[in-house]
Amino acid sequence: MTNCRLSTKPRTTDEAGVRFRVFREDAAASCALVRALCAGMLVLFLSSCASGPTAPQPGTPAFYWGAAGETWRSGDYLKTLDNLSQLTANQNEFTVKARPWEIVVASGIARGYMDLSDAAETAMKKSPARAIPIRRQMTAWRGDANSMALELADTFQKFAAANKETTVPLEFPWPPVGSAASPPQLDQFASGMPLKAADMEALETAMIQHAVMIAAARVTGSGEDTAKAQEIFKQPKPSAPAETFLVNMGQVFYDLSALYGPRKLDTPHRRDMMITLATMALKPYPQDKAATSLLQKIQKDSKANR
């Protein structure tokens, strides 16, 4: 039988040295690997911190919603309307909030262009010698008012078909630019006083900003009391009663119908469309005094135009 036993022969110095060197090399390699892994994790962490949240991709609803907010804050309400129209064309996560906002902006811009064209009509009478260039400007403004009115009509019909709530969300900031008062250049222009090109451009911008601010106040039921309306917009989730919002829209469409009268654009079918939309907005609220009064006025006008 073979006798197996552990060797009791002492290791030589050379053997111990080899074993130590192997251990040291293995430990060094392990440390290097740990350092490399830590460095890689640190790079990834710092990269994620530096880049921050991923920006919305162009063409997505989130992109247009952000762009609407940026142009709104800068006071460029025409571009705000362009961005909002991208959101209201179809259903997405921002549609419910975007439609009331677009309605406010479009109704304000349409009103601004109407008031500018009316001022131009007055200016022609005060300054017959300049009638041709003033008429040209008046025609352009009425064309712009028509475009805004038609966009408003389209968006409102989609809103009315989809909205079944008793309140309407106003989830956008109070108009950051503009004044509750009409710009002083408006009276100067209406008096027939010639304005420089830069002043005319400033007048148009100021008038649109003013009209949008008034439109935002009116949908809250505050009339033209912008201070009162601002308090409503300071709420965490501002909104307006559906009745208040819709009765106001009835008045908006009734006012816009004048744009299509015989002394202006003279397009009866569009005038009838605006009256139909006004009636649609008002009819659900027979107990509302303003709605009842305006419906009676519409009926009276209808009989007079037959």
KEVEXNU-191325 format. One record per residue (C-alpha): x, z, y. Coordinates in steps of 0.02 Angstrom, whole numbers, plus 32768, in hexadecimal, padded with zeros to 4 digits. Layout:
N
{X = X Z = Z Y = Y}
...
***
This chain:
306
{X = 8000 Z = 8000 Y = 8000}
{X = 803E Z = 7FD2 Y = 80A8}
{X = 8054 Z = 8065 Y = 811D}
{X = 8014 Z = 8038 Y = 81CD}
{X = 803C Z = 80AA Y = 825A}
{X = 8057 Z = 80A1 Y = 8314}
{X = 8106 Z = 8081 Y = 8347}
{X = 815A Z = 8111 Y = 8398}
{X = 81E7 Z = 80A7 Y = 83D7}
{X = 81FB Z = 80C3 Y = 8493}
{X = 81DF Z = 802C Y = 8506}
{X = 8277 Z = 7FE6 Y = 8557}
{X = 828A Z = 7FDD Y = 8614}
{X = 8277 Z = 7F1F Y = 860F}
{X = 81CE Z = 7F27 Y = 85B6}
{X = 818B Z = 7FA6 Y = 8633}
{X = 81C5 Z = 7F3A Y = 86C4}
{X = 816F Z = 7E9F Y = 8681}
{X = 80CD Z = 7EFD Y = 8667}
{X = 80D4 Z = 7F44 Y = 8718}
{X = 80F4 Z = 7E99 Y = 8764}
{X = 8060 Z = 7E4E Y = 8707}
{X = 7FF0 Z = 7EDC Y = 8742}
{X = 802C Z = 7EC8 Y = 87F5}
{X = 8010 Z = 7E0C Y = 87F3}
{X = 7F60 Z = 7E20 Y = 87AB}
{X = 7F34 Z = 7EA2 Y = 882F}
{X = 7F76 Z = 7E34 Y = 88BA}
{X = 7F10 Z = 7DA0 Y = 887D}
{X = 7E73 Z = 7E0C Y = 8875}
{X = 7E8E Z = 7E4B Y = 8926}
{X = 7EA8 Z = 7D9A Y = 8965}
{X = 7E06 Z = 7D63 Y = 8913}
{X = 7DA6 Z = 7DF5 Y = 8961}
{X = 7DEF Z = 7DCE Y = 8A0C}
{X = 7DBE Z = 7D16 Y = 89FC}
{X = 7D0C Z = 7D43 Y = 89CC}
{X = 7CFD Z = 7DBE Y = 8A5C}
{X = 7D41 Z = 7D3E Y = 8AD8}
{X = 7CC5 Z = 7CBC Y = 8A9B}
{X = 7C33 Z = 7D35 Y = 8AAC}
{X = 7C6D Z = 7D64 Y = 8B5B}
{X = 7C73 Z = 7CAD Y = 8B90}
{X = 7BC4 Z = 7C8F Y = 8B4F}
{X = 7B84 Z = 7D2B Y = 8BA9}
{X = 7BD3 Z = 7CFC Y = 8C4E}
{X = 7B94 Z = 7C49 Y = 8C40}
{X = 7AE1 Z = 7C83 Y = 8C25}
{X = 7AED Z = 7CFA Y = 8CB9}
{X = 7B34 Z = 7C73 Y = 8D2A}
{X = 7AB5 Z = 7BEE Y = 8CFE}
{X = 7A1A Z = 7C5E Y = 8D0B}
{X = 796C Z = 7C21 Y = 8CDB}
{X = 795C Z = 7B69 Y = 8CB4}
{X = 790B Z = 7B07 Y = 8D42}
{X = 7868 Z = 7AAB Y = 8D1B}
{X = 7884 Z = 79F7 Y = 8CE7}
{X = 784D Z = 7973 Y = 8D66}
{X = 77A3 Z = 792D Y = 8D3E}
{X = 7762 Z = 79CB Y = 8CEA}
{X = 76D1 Z = 7A33 Y = 8D2D}
{X = 7748 Z = 7AC4 Y = 8D50}
{X = 77B6 Z = 7A4F Y = 8DB7}
{X = 7724 Z = 7A13 Y = 8E23}
{X = 76E2 Z = 7AC4 Y = 8E3A}
{X = 778D Z = 7AFD Y = 8E79}
{X = 779D Z = 7A64 Y = 8EE9}
{X = 76F1 Z = 7A86 Y = 8F33}
{X = 7728 Z = 7B35 Y = 8F5F}
{X = 77CA Z = 7AF9 Y = 8FB0}
{X = 7777 Z = 7A74 Y = 901C}
{X = 76EC Z = 7AEE Y = 904A}
{X = 776A Z = 7B6D Y = 908A}
{X = 77BF Z = 7AE6 Y = 90F2}
{X = 7719 Z = 7AB2 Y = 9141}
{X = 771B Z = 7A02 Y = 90F8}
{X = 7666 Z = 7A05 Y = 90BE}
{X = 765F Z = 794B Y = 9099}
{X = 76E7 Z = 795F Y = 9016}
{X = 7692 Z = 79FD Y = 8FD7}
{X = 75F7 Z = 7994 Y = 8FBA}
{X = 765B Z = 7911 Y = 8F5B}
{X = 76A0 Z = 7995 Y = 8EE6}
{X = 75F8 Z = 79E8 Y = 8ECB}
{X = 75A6 Z = 7942 Y = 8EA3}
{X = 7620 Z = 7930 Y = 8E12}
{X = 75DD Z = 79D4 Y = 8DCC}
{X = 7523 Z = 79B2 Y = 8DE3}
{X = 7522 Z = 7904 Y = 8D97}
{X = 7513 Z = 7951 Y = 8CE9}
{X = 7503 Z = 79FA Y = 8C94}
{X = 759E Z = 7A69 Y = 8C8B}
{X = 75CD Z = 7B1F Y = 8CA2}
{X = 75C9 Z = 7B10 Y = 8D60}
{X = 7529 Z = 7AAA Y = 8D77}
{X = 74B3 Z = 7B3C Y = 8D96}
{X = 7522 Z = 7B7F Y = 8E21}
{X = 7554 Z = 7AD5 Y = 8E68}
{X = 74A6 Z = 7A8C Y = 8E85}
{X = 7469 Z = 7B0C Y = 8F06}
{X = 7511 Z = 7AFE Y = 8F5D}
{X = 7505 Z = 7A40 Y = 8F62}
{X = 7452 Z = 7A4A Y = 8FA2}
{X = 748A Z = 7AB9 Y = 9033}
{X = 751D Z = 7A49 Y = 905F}
{X = 74BF Z = 79A4 Y = 9051}
{X = 7429 Z = 79E2 Y = 90B4}
{X = 749C Z = 7A24 Y = 913C}
{X = 7502 Z = 7984 Y = 9149}
{X = 7464 Z = 7919 Y = 914C}
{X = 741D Z = 7985 Y = 91D8}
{X = 74C1 Z = 797A Y = 9238}
{X = 74C3 Z = 78BC Y = 9231}
{X = 740B Z = 78B4 Y = 9263}
{X = 7429 Z = 7921 Y = 92FB}
{X = 74C0 Z = 78B7 Y = 932C}
{X = 745A Z = 7817 Y = 931F}
{X = 73CE Z = 7863 Y = 9387}
{X = 744F Z = 7893 Y = 940B}
{X = 748E Z = 77E0 Y = 940A}
{X = 73DD Z = 779F Y = 9424}
{X = 73CD Z = 7811 Y = 94BD}
{X = 7479 Z = 77D9 Y = 94FC}
{X = 7444 Z = 7722 Y = 94F8}
{X = 73B4 Z = 7748 Y = 956D}
{X = 7425 Z = 77AA Y = 95E2}
{X = 74B0 Z = 7728 Y = 95E2}
{X = 7466 Z = 7678 Y = 95CB}
{X = 750A Z = 7626 Y = 95F8}
{X = 755A Z = 7670 Y = 955C}
{X = 74C5 Z = 7650 Y = 94EB}
{X = 751E Z = 75DB Y = 9472}
{X = 75AC Z = 764F Y = 9439}
{X = 7535 Z = 76E4 Y = 9438}
{X = 74B7 Z = 7685 Y = 93CE}
{X = 7541 Z = 7656 Y = 9355}
{X = 756F Z = 770E Y = 9341}
{X = 74B8 Z = 7740 Y = 9331}
{X = 749F Z = 76C1 Y = 92A5}
{X = 7538 Z = 7702 Y = 9248}
{X = 74FC Z = 77B7 Y = 9254}
{X = 744E Z = 778A Y = 9218}
{X = 749B Z = 772F Y = 9185}
{X = 7501 Z = 77CB Y = 915B}
{X = 7465 Z = 7838 Y = 916A}
{X = 740A Z = 77C3 Y = 90F3}
{X = 7497 Z = 77CF Y = 9072}
{X = 7494 Z = 788D Y = 907B}
{X = 73D6 Z = 7893 Y = 9070}
{X = 73D4 Z = 7828 Y = 8FD3}
{X = 745C Z = 7891 Y = 8F80}
{X = 73FB Z = 792E Y = 8FAE}
{X = 735B Z = 78E5 Y = 8F65}
{X = 73B1 Z = 78BC Y = 8EC0}
{X = 7402 Z = 7967 Y = 8EAD}
{X = 7364 Z = 79C4 Y = 8EE1}
{X = 72FC Z = 796C Y = 8E5D}
{X = 7379 Z = 799D Y = 8DD6}
{X = 737B Z = 7A4F Y = 8E18}
{X = 72BD Z = 7A5D Y = 8E1E}
{X = 72AC Z = 7A1B Y = 8D6C}
{X = 732D Z = 7A95 Y = 8D26}
{X = 7310 Z = 7B33 Y = 8D8C}
{X = 7292 Z = 7BAB Y = 8D3E}
{X = 72D7 Z = 7C4C Y = 8D89}
{X = 7289 Z = 7CB5 Y = 8E13}
{X = 732D Z = 7CB8 Y = 8E72}
{X = 73A9 Z = 7C31 Y = 8EA3}
{X = 7463 Z = 7C5B Y = 8E99}
{X = 74C7 Z = 7C44 Y = 8F38}
{X = 7570 Z = 7C5E Y = 8EE6}
{X = 75DD Z = 7C14 Y = 8F6E}
{X = 762C Z = 7C63 Y = 9009}
{X = 75D7 Z = 7C64 Y = 90B1}
{X = 760D Z = 7BC7 Y = 9112}
{X = 76BB Z = 7BF7 Y = 914F}
{X = 76C5 Z = 7B77 Y = 91DB}
{X = 764A Z = 7B4A Y = 9264}
{X = 75D8 Z = 7B9A Y = 92E3}
{X = 7522 Z = 7BCD Y = 92E6}
{X = 7513 Z = 7B75 Y = 938F}
{X = 7515 Z = 7AB9 Y = 93A6}
{X = 75BD Z = 7A79 Y = 93E7}
{X = 75C1 Z = 7A65 Y = 94A5}
{X = 75F9 Z = 79B0 Y = 9494}
{X = 754D Z = 7985 Y = 944D}
{X = 74F5 Z = 799D Y = 94F5}
{X = 7580 Z = 7940 Y = 954E}
{X = 756D Z = 78AC Y = 94D9}
{X = 74AF Z = 78AE Y = 94E3}
{X = 74B9 Z = 78A9 Y = 95A1}
{X = 7510 Z = 7800 Y = 9596}
{X = 75BD Z = 7843 Y = 95BE}
{X = 7642 Z = 77D9 Y = 9565}
{X = 76B0 Z = 783A Y = 94EA}
{X = 775D Z = 780C Y = 94AD}
{X = 7770 Z = 77DA Y = 93F6}
{X = 77C1 Z = 7880 Y = 93CA}
{X = 7734 Z = 78DE Y = 9421}
{X = 76B2 Z = 7878 Y = 93C4}
{X = 7705 Z = 78A2 Y = 931F}
{X = 770D Z = 7959 Y = 934E}
{X = 7655 Z = 7954 Y = 937F}
{X = 7623 Z = 790B Y = 92D6}
{X = 7689 Z = 798C Y = 9275}
{X = 7648 Z = 7A1E Y = 92DD}
{X = 7594 Z = 79E3 Y = 92CD}
{X = 759F Z = 79D6 Y = 9210}
{X = 75EE Z = 7A83 Y = 9203}
{X = 7568 Z = 7ACC Y = 9273}
{X = 74DA Z = 7A7B Y = 9211}
{X = 751F Z = 7AB5 Y = 916A}
{X = 7529 Z = 7B67 Y = 91AA}
{X = 7473 Z = 7B60 Y = 91E4}
{X = 7440 Z = 7B16 Y = 913B}
{X = 7495 Z = 7BA7 Y = 90E1}
{X = 7438 Z = 7C23 Y = 914F}
{X = 738F Z = 7BD1 Y = 9135}
{X = 7393 Z = 7BD3 Y = 9077}
{X = 739F Z = 7C91 Y = 907C}
{X = 7300 Z = 7C9E Y = 90E4}
{X = 7362 Z = 7CD4 Y = 917E}
{X = 7333 Z = 7C3E Y = 91E9}
{X = 73C3 Z = 7C1D Y = 9260}
{X = 73F8 Z = 7CD4 Y = 9261}
{X = 74A6 Z = 7CB9 Y = 921C}
{X = 74D7 Z = 7D71 Y = 922D}
{X = 7446 Z = 7DA4 Y = 91BD}
{X = 746F Z = 7D1B Y = 913F}
{X = 7525 Z = 7D4E Y = 9138}
{X = 74F2 Z = 7DFB Y = 90FA}
{X = 749A Z = 7DA9 Y = 9067}
{X = 7535 Z = 7D44 Y = 903D}
{X = 759D Z = 7DE4 Y = 903C}
{X = 7540 Z = 7E22 Y = 8FA3}
{X = 759E Z = 7E1D Y = 8EFC}
{X = 752B Z = 7D94 Y = 8EBB}
{X = 74CD Z = 7D4A Y = 8F4F}
{X = 7428 Z = 7CF4 Y = 8F2A}
{X = 7384 Z = 7CC2 Y = 8F7A}
{X = 72D3 Z = 7CD4 Y = 8F37}
{X = 729F Z = 7C2D Y = 8EEB}
{X = 7206 Z = 7C2C Y = 8F5C}
{X = 726F Z = 7C3F Y = 8FF9}
{X = 72EA Z = 7BBB Y = 8FBF}
{X = 7264 Z = 7B3B Y = 8F92}
{X = 71F5 Z = 7B55 Y = 902A}
{X = 728F Z = 7B39 Y = 9095}
{X = 72B3 Z = 7A97 Y = 9035}
{X = 7201 Z = 7A5F Y = 9058}
{X = 7228 Z = 7A6D Y = 9111}
{X = 72CF Z = 7A14 Y = 90F9}
{X = 727F Z = 797D Y = 90A5}
{X = 71F2 Z = 7977 Y = 9124}
{X = 7272 Z = 7973 Y = 91B1}
{X = 72D7 Z = 78EC Y = 9158}
{X = 723C Z = 787F Y = 9147}
{X = 7248 Z = 785F Y = 9203}
{X = 72EA Z = 7800 Y = 91E3}
{X = 7286 Z = 7776 Y = 918E}
{X = 7200 Z = 7765 Y = 9214}
{X = 71DB Z = 76C0 Y = 926F}
{X = 7248 Z = 76ED Y = 9304}
{X = 72E0 Z = 7715 Y = 9298}
{X = 730C Z = 76CA Y = 91EE}
{X = 7259 Z = 768C Y = 91D2}
{X = 7257 Z = 769C Y = 9115}
{X = 71A9 Z = 76DC Y = 90E5}
{X = 71CD Z = 76EE Y = 902B}
{X = 725B Z = 7767 Y = 904D}
{X = 71F2 Z = 77C5 Y = 90CA}
{X = 716D Z = 77D6 Y = 9042}
{X = 71F3 Z = 7813 Y = 8FC8}
{X = 7229 Z = 789D Y = 903F}
{X = 7174 Z = 78D2 Y = 905B}
{X = 7157 Z = 78D4 Y = 8F9F}
{X = 71EE Z = 7945 Y = 8F86}
{X = 71B4 Z = 79B7 Y = 9013}
{X = 7109 Z = 79C5 Y = 8FC3}
{X = 7155 Z = 79E7 Y = 8F18}
{X = 71BC Z = 7A75 Y = 8F60}
{X = 712B Z = 7AC4 Y = 8FBE}
{X = 7096 Z = 7AB5 Y = 8F47}
{X = 70C7 Z = 7B41 Y = 8ECE}
{X = 70B7 Z = 7BC1 Y = 8F5B}
{X = 7007 Z = 7BB7 Y = 8FA6}
{X = 7012 Z = 7C6E Y = 8FD7}
{X = 70A8 Z = 7C4C Y = 9049}
{X = 7070 Z = 7C34 Y = 90FD}
{X = 70FE Z = 7BBF Y = 912B}
{X = 70DE Z = 7B54 Y = 9090}
{X = 7023 Z = 7B4B Y = 90B1}
{X = 703C Z = 7B1F Y = 9168}
{X = 70B7 Z = 7A94 Y = 9140}
{X = 7049 Z = 7A4C Y = 90B6}
{X = 6FB9 Z = 7A42 Y = 9131}
{X = 702A Z = 79E9 Y = 91AC}
{X = 7060 Z = 796D Y = 9126}
{X = 6FAA Z = 7947 Y = 90FC}
{X = 6F82 Z = 792D Y = 91B4}
{X = 7015 Z = 78B7 Y = 91C9}
{X = 6FE1 Z = 7858 Y = 912D}
{X = 6F33 Z = 7839 Y = 9171}
{X = 6F78 Z = 7803 Y = 9219}
{X = 6FED Z = 7784 Y = 91C8}
{X = 6F66 Z = 772D Y = 9160}
***
